[in-house]
Amino acid sequence: MVREFPTTGRILVILDALDECLTDRSIFLKLLISLAAEELKKLRFFATSRKEQDISEIFDKSPDVSSLWMSVEGDIKKFVIRSVNELPRLKAIDCKDTIIQDVTKNSAGMFQYGGLMIEEFESSLLM
C-alpha cells in the first residue's frame, strides 16, 4: 500500500499485540524490518508486544528499530487488587490475597486474562 499510494508525509503503522501474531512470526517480523529499512523516510512502525525472545532478537539486530520493553505485571496487580476490593462478592471472601497473587502471576502480561479471571471468580460466588 505504501508503494501504491505515494505520499509526501510520514505513515505510522500501529501493530498491537505483535506477540499474538498467528502466522509464522519470524517471516512477518523480517518483512516488517525490511519494509521499514526500505521506506525509512516515510514509514514508521509502532508495535506493542510482550517481550518474546524471537521478537527481541530480530528487533535488536535491526539498526532501524528502537525497542522499549515494558513490564505490565505491576499494572495488572493494581487492577486485580482494585477489582477484588471493589466487587462486593469478592470483598467478602477470605482468600483475596491468594486470588490477587495467582491471577497476577498467571496473567503473563495479559490484562484480558486478569479481567476474565475476576469475572469468573465473581460469577462462581453466585452459585
C-alpha positions in Angstrom: 0.0 0.0 0.0 2.9 2.3 0.8 4.2 1.9 -2.8 0.7 2.1 -4.4 -0.2 5.4 -2.7 2.8 7.7 -2.7 2.7 10.4 -0.1 5.0 13.2 0.9 4.2 12.8 4.6 5.0 10.1 7.0 3.0 7.0 7.6 2.6 5.4 11.0 1.7 1.8 11.1 0.4 0.6 14.5 0.7 -3.1 15.3 -0.9 -4.1 18.6 -0.1 -7.4 20.3 2.6 -8.4 18.0 3.4 -11.4 20.2 -0.1 -12.8 19.5 0.6 -13.0 15.7 -0.8 -16.3 14.5 1.2 -16.6 11.2 4.8 -17.5 11.1 6.0 -14.6 13.2 9.7 -14.7 12.1 8.7 -14.3 8.5 6.3 -11.5 9.4 8.9 -9.7 11.6 11.6 -9.9 8.9 9.2 -8.5 6.3 8.4 -5.6 8.7 12.1 -4.9 9.3 13.0 -4.9 5.6 10.0 -2.7 4.7 10.9 -0.3 7.5 14.5 -0.1 6.1 13.3 0.3 2.5 10.8 3.0 3.2 12.7 4.6 6.1 11.9 8.2 5.3 8.2 7.9 5.2 7.2 4.7 7.1 7.3 4.2 10.8 6.1 1.3 13.0 4.8 1.4 16.5 4.3 -2.1 17.9 3.1 -3.4 21.2 4.1 -6.8 22.5 5.2 -8.8 25.4 9.0 -9.3 25.4 9.3 -12.6 23.5 12.7 -13.9 22.6 12.2 -14.1 18.8 10.8 -10.6 18.6 13.6 -9.0 20.7 16.3 -10.9 18.7 15.0 -9.6 15.4 14.4 -6.1 16.6 17.8 -5.9 18.3 19.6 -6.9 15.1 18.0 -4.0 13.1 19.6 -0.6 13.2 16.4 0.9 12.2 14.4 -0.3 15.1 14.2 1.1 18.6 12.7 -1.0 21.4 11.3 -0.2 24.7 10.2 -3.2 26.7 7.8 -2.6 29.5 6.5 -4.8 32.2 2.8 -4.6 32.9 2.7 -7.0 35.8 2.5 -4.2 38.3 -0.4 -2.6 36.5 -2.2 -5.9 36.3 -1.7 -6.4 40.0 -3.1 -3.0 40.8 -6.1 -3.8 38.6 -6.7 -7.2 40.3 -6.3 -5.6 43.8 -8.8 -2.9 43.0 -11.2 -5.3 41.5 -11.1 -7.7 44.4 -11.5 -4.8 46.9 -14.4 -3.1 45.0 -16.6 -6.0 43.9 -18.9 -6.8 46.8 -18.9 -10.6 46.3 -15.1 -10.8 46.2 -14.6 -8.3 49.0 -16.3 -10.6 51.5 -14.2 -13.7 50.9 -11.1 -14.8 53.0 -8.8 -15.8 50.1 -8.4 -12.4 48.5 -4.6 -12.4 48.8 -4.4 -15.8 47.1 -6.6 -14.6 44.3 -4.5 -11.5 43.8 -1.2 -13.4 43.8 -2.4 -16.2 41.5 -4.2 -14.1 38.9 -1.3 -11.6 38.7 1.3 -14.4 38.4 -0.7 -16.4 35.8 -1.7 -13.4 33.6 1.7 -13.5 31.9 1.3 -9.8 30.9 -2.2 -10.2 29.6 -4.8 -7.7 31.1 -7.6 -9.6 29.5 -6.7 -12.8 31.5 -6.9 -10.8 34.7 -10.3 -9.4 33.8 -11.7 -12.8 32.8 -10.4 -14.4 36.0 -12.0 -11.7 38.2 -15.3 -12.2 36.3 -15.0 -16.0 36.8 -14.4 -15.7 40.5 -17.3 -13.3 40.9 -19.7 -15.4 38.9 -18.7 -18.6 40.7 -19.7 -16.9 44.0 -23.2 -16.5 42.8 -23.8 -20.3 42.9 
